Amino acid sequence: MVLRRATVTGLASVACAALVLSVAAPATASISADPVKVGDVQKALEGLVKTGDVVGAIGEVFVDGKRVGGGSAGSRLLGGEGGAIPSTARYRIGSQTKGMTATVALQLVKEGKLSLDGKLSAVLPEVAKKDLVERADEITVRNLIQLTSGVPEYIGADVDPLNPTRNYRPHDLLAASRKNPRPVEIGTFNYSNTNYILLGMIIEKLAGRSLAAELNRRLFAPLGMRDTYLPAKAPEGIKGPHGHGYAPDEAGTLRDVDKLNVTTMLGAGGVVSTARDMSAFQRAFRQGRLLPEFLSKLITDPPPGQPPLPSGGPCAGNPEFAPGGGGSAPGFTAATYTSPDGRLQFAVSMTLAMDDAKRMTTPSRITNALKSVFCPAT
């Protein structure tokens, strides 16, 4: 089976996406001083499926760490087959993985094991010696975190996330990236997954263990994210009942892409999680339990030269939501939205049956669905 080349860039920003879905019957949840009305999550998810080319959608809402609602619409498999997806099911989080990889890297900075201004050639001398990264002696750790290194993307003819059989090493991904021209100068924002492949390599070198093990040691285990993991082998699927996504092959026929090649994602987009666990991560991050504010701002603030994302969220700040983010690849879109104080989270996963162009419409679909739940007057 040969599928069309696809871009696993993730959704760099699911801009202004609203955050919260909830219980089947209207309820209220106290966020800051004002109660928040939480509407019908099931109806909202059913609406997402009805927008077309969506196989299944699940979502859950958490307030102060407590689940206040969840829902599931559509089916596990194409054509209504396989039954419903449990709202507690695992799913691929895509580029939301970057926030976790950056958090671990910044914890190493806090511990004095890594410098934000350290040069890539000094931290990973092999990438300079083997000419895997151009101008490695000028690129800093800060550049990698903020996506301002100018390192090209690796996805393309030499790296196919829809080929489930080949195990790519990080060095293979860097070699593929090196064949592409530099898109921007160092210091200019450019969304490239290669930055986070390099950050994963740095973490592994300093920790002396795999990125999967270090994510588990520093984040998943301490936060009780018991259903979250980073798969490391190419044909490895998602553990337990879950939704399957589909993408068109060269003839335009939809094919099951459940077993995406995770060795093309790694620290840039490979984590598998659940709504509960993603809420736990966002809650801890926003409440300052993972990083001090001066370091967490490197993740939450726009990089140099980029305008700030709109604040307040789809309900114009009532309730207030931090600018949203998500992840996407052939067959799925996933997002987690949170209030700035970390008290409120909504996590959603959609499994898809559409091409890349249509996949780029999913953030606005999610936003519209959530607006209908939390700000129906808009």
Secondary structure as UniProt FT lines:
FT   TURN            15..16
FT   STRAND          27..31
FT   TURN            32..33
FT   STRAND          34..38
FT   HELIX           41..50
FT   TURN            51..53
FT   STRAND          54..63
FT   TURN            64..65
FT   STRAND          66..74
FT   HELIX           78..80
FT   TURN            81..82
FT   TURN            87..88
FT   STRAND          91..92
FT   HELIX           94..96
FT   HELIX           97..110
FT   TURN            111..112
FT   TURN            116..117
FT   HELIX           120..123
FT   HELIX           125..129
FT   TURN            130..131
FT   TURN            134..138
FT   HELIX           141..146
FT   TURN            157..158
FT   TURN            161..162
FT   HELIX           170..178
FT   TURN            186..187
FT   HELIX           194..207
FT   HELIX           211..215
FT   HELIX           216..220
FT   TURN            221..224
FT   TURN            226..227
FT   TURN            234..235
FT   STRAND          246..249
FT   TURN            250..251
FT   STRAND          254..256
FT   HELIX           262..264
FT   HELIX           266..269
FT   STRAND          272..273
FT   HELIX           275..286
FT   TURN            287..288
FT   HELIX           293..300
FT   TURN            304..305
FT   TURN            313..319
FT   STRAND          325..329
FT   TURN            330..331
FT   STRAND          332..338
FT   TURN            340..341
FT   STRAND          344..353
FT   HELIX           356..359
FT   TURN            360..361
FT   HELIX           362..374
FT   TURN            376..377
//
